[in-house]
């Protein structure tokens, strides 16, 4: 019996997935950079120094946006049992605690030191995925991560001052960021297989309530009331700015979850590092900040490292289905037949499974 060795079925199926992934990553980068710079604009131009309140705005707009999507029929929430609801509660707590630890640690270490430690999130992700998810990575992937981490160190080279408690909390925040990114991927491609908007719908209201509570505990709510009571602070401009900020945060959360589902937790962490240095570049251009030669070299190293990682991952993802096709075509049947019939659709199924494991909302303020 003849076998059609043409890979046309796999090619036509995988190419749209690849294009969709690149498009999603491009939109994710756009929202991520826009929100980062817009946050800086709100903090500096409006003197709105209330990070927990801003995070509350983000989660509130995530809640509103998801409910509007449900009402318009964009997606239908999946029925969840008691166990799945507890998982969502735990995920929202992880989201809030991650932001809290990051904000507290920033008060105990310098910003450059904080960025350097957070740049190791991909390494934490690799270790955790290997231990708990039994994932394996090639030597090429490990090597491609080195310039990405080292590049961020050079790009943020400045005053590395920290306390012992600050170091511990920053490392803890980095660990939590890796866990959050992995959990986001597992919830969407694991047994639950939640739609990205469904995940955001479950997480946002809980996280919103938790951030309001945290604002009250830290005293930020009292400071906000005092700030709002001063003439000229709470006007139409700041309200409009917060509305735009909330819309950007909703867009970022959606594209972040979609990108995480289409790719992998590790790639999302790498994307976060690349976004970090791109933020530096745009800050230099927009806010006319000065950088050193070391900073510029670090930016180039990180960007080149990101390209290298992308090339390595793409080659491995495209090589795996090809090897599967070749081995399946020439594998002998135990009964002694000369060829094993390659059923149409087998390659497509394998490719879909690979695509579902490739590249985190990162919380917009994490």
N, C-alpha and C positions, 0 to 999 in steps of 0.2 A: 504494500500500500504506500503511495507516494506521500511525501510530506512537503507542504509549502513552507519554504525556509525564509520567505520574505518577511522582514520585520515591520511591514507597513502598519499592522494593527497596533503594535506597541508605540510606534512613532507618532501616529496620528492621535493616539490617546494621551501620550505624555506631554507633547508639545503645548497644548492648551493649558495643562496644569502648570508647566514651567512659566509660560507667559503670565498666567494669573498670579503665580507666586511673586514674580518680579514686580508686577503692577501693584500688588498688595503691599509689598515692602516699600515701594516708592511712595505710596500714599501714607504708609506708616511713618516713614522718615519725615515727610512734609508736615504731618500733624505734630509729630514729636518735636521737631525743631521750632515750629511756629508756637506751640504751647510753652516751650521752655523760654523763648525770647519774650513772649507775651506776659508770662509770669514775672519776669524781670522788669518789664515795663510797668506793670501794675505796682509792684513793690517800690520802684524808684520814683515814678512819675506821680503816683497818687498817694505815696507814703502809706500804703495799705500793708502794714507789716503784721499780717495775721494769717500765717500759713495754715493753721487748722481750719479757719473759716474758709479759706480758699479751697482747701481739700473738700470741705463740706459742700461748697458750690459745685465742685466737680462731680461728687457722688450724687448730689441732688439732680443735676442735669442728666446724669446717667440713668437715674430712676425714671425721670419724666420722659426722656427719649425712648427708653425701652417700652414703657407703657403705651406711648403713642404708636410705636411699631406694632404692638399687639393689637391695638384698636384698629389700625389700618390694614391688618392682615398680613404684614410682612413676615411674621413668624408666629408659630403657635407654641406656647410654653409646654414643655414636656411634663407629664405627671410625675411627681417625685414622692417617694415613700419617706418614712421617718428617718431612716438611715441617710438617705441622700440629702435631706434637709439639714441634718446635723453636719454633713460634709460641707454644705454651703455656708453654714454658720462658722465653722472652723476656718474656711477659706477667707471669709470676710474679716475675721479676727486677725488672721495672718497678714492680710492686706493692711489693716490699721496699725498693728504692732510694728510692721516693717517700716512704715512712715514714722511712727513715734520714735523708734530706736535711731533711725537716721537723723531726725531732727535733734534729739538729745545729744547724740554723738558729735554733731556739728558744733555744739557749744563747748565741747571739750577738746577738739582738735582743729587744726587749720583746714581751710577748704582744700588746698592742694593735697594734703595728706589724706583727707577723706576721699578725694577723687582717685588717688593712687590705690588705696585699699579696695575701693569699690570696683576698680578695673579688674580685680581678680575674680569677679563673679563667674566668668566662663570656666575658670579652673575649679571653683567650688561645684559648678554644675556638672562638669565631667566626673568628678569624684563621686558625687551623690548619685548620678545616673548609673555609674558603674556598680556602686555598692547595692543600691536599692532596686534598680530597674534592670540590672544585669545587661546593661548596654556596653558595647565595646566600640572603641574608636581607633582608627589607624594611626600609625606613627606620623604620617603626613599631617593629620588633623592636629595632633599635639604640637608639632613643630610650628604650624601656621598660627597657633594661639600666642606664641612667644612674642612676635613683633607687635601684636595688638596690645598686650599687657604692657610691654616695655615702652611702646610708643606713648601710651597715656601717661606713664611715669615721667617721660621727658616733656610731654606737652604741658603738664601741670607743674613742672619743676619750679619750686619757689620755697617758701618757708614751711618746712616739715616739722611743725611743733605739735606735740600731743602729750596727753597724760596717760597713765596706765589704764585708768578707767575708760578714757576716751578710746584707746586702742582696742580694749576688750569689746566695748559697745559697737565700734565701727566694724570689727570682725564679725560680731554677732549679726549686725545689720546686713553685712555682705552675705552671710550664710542664709539669712531669712529671705533675701532677695533671690538667691538661687533656688531655694525651696519653693518660693511663690511662682517663679517662672516654670519650674518643673511641674508643679501642681496644676497650673493653668493648662499646660499641655495634656497632662494625664486626664483631667476632668473632661476635656473636649474629645480626646481620641481613645480614651479608655472605655470601661464598661458603661459609664454614663452617656458619653457621646453627646454632650449638650451643644446646642447651637450657640455661637459666640454671643448673640444678643440675649439668649436665654441665660447664659452664665452671668452676663452683666446685669440682667434683670434680678437674678437671685442675690447677687453680691452687693449691688449699689445701695438698696434701702438699709441693709444691715450696717454697711460701712458708714453710711451717712449718719445714722443714729450714734454709732460709736465715735465718730469724729466730733459730733456735737458734744457728747459726754466728755471727751478728752479736752475739748476747748474750755469746758466749764471747770474741769479738774485743774488744769494748768493756769487758770485765771485769764485766759485769752478772751473769754466771753465778756468779762467785766471791762477789760481794756477796750474791747470793740464798742461796748455801749458808751464809754467815755469819749472815744474817738468820734462816734456817730453824733454825739451831742454837741460837739464843737461846730460852730458856724462854718459853712463852706466845705466841710469834709464829705458829707453824704449828699451828693447832688446827682443830676442826671448822667453826667459823664462817667462817674465811677460805676453806677448801676448798669449802664450800657456796656462798659468795659468788662464787668463781671459776667454779664449775659453772654458776650462774645467768648469770654474765657471758658465758660461752662460748655458752650457748644463745641469749642475746640477740644475740650477734655473728653466729651462724649465721642467725637469723631476719633480721637486717639485711642480710647478704650476699645472701640469696636474694631478698628484696623489692627490694634495690637493683638486682640484675641483671635481674629481671623488669621493673621500672619503666624501666630503661635500654633494654630491648628494645622495650617498648611505646611509648616516647616518643622522646626524642633526647638526645644528650650535652649540648647547651646547656641544655635544661630541667632536667636533673639538676644542672648547676652552679648554676642559679638556685635550685633547691630547696635546695641546700647552703647558699647564702647566707641564705635565709629561715630555714632550720633553725638557723643560727648565732645570729641575733638572738632566735629563740624560746628557745634555750638560755639566753641572757642573761636573758630574762624569767622563765623557770622558776627560774633560779639566784637571782634576786632574791627570788622568792616562797618557795622552799624553804630556801635558805641565808641569807636575810635580808641580801642584799648591798645596798649603797647605790649609786645611779646618779644622774648629774647630769641637768639639763634637756636638755643636748645629747645625752646618751646616749638619753634617752627619745624625743627628736625623731628620732634616727637609727633607732630601732626602728620607729617609726610609718612613716617614709619607706620603709624596706626592705619592710615588710609590704604597704604600698600599692603599691610598685613590683612586688612579686611578684604581686599581684592584677592589676595593669595588664598585666604580661607574659602572664599566663594568659589574660586576655580577648583580647589581641591575637593570640596564637597560636591560640586556639580559633576566632576569626573567620576567620583565614587558612586554617586547616585545613578549616573547613566551607564556605568560599567557593570553594576550589579545585575540589572535585567538582561544585559547582553550575555553575561556568563550563564545566567539561568536558562536562556533560550538555547545556547549552544549545548550545554550539558543535557538538557531535556531531549533535544533532537537526536543525539547520538548515544543516549543511554540505552543499554540492551535490556530487554525484558528478561526476568528470571526464567521464563519458559524457553528462552533461546531464540526468540524472534529477532530479526536483524535490526529492526528499528522500533522506537517507541513513539507512538502517535502523540504529537503535540496538539492538544485540543485548543481550538480557537477560543480565546478569552483568557487562557491561563496566564499569559504574559501581562495582559491588561490588569488582571487581578493583582498580580505581584507589584506592578507599577503603582497602582492605586494605594497599596499598602505602604510602599516606600514614600509616596508623596505625603501620606498622612503623618509621617514621622519626621519630616525635614525641619523648619525654624521655630517676646512679656514685652500685658500692660504693666508693663511696668507702670506702676502708678505714675501718673503725670508729675507728682510732686515727690516721688521717692528718690 
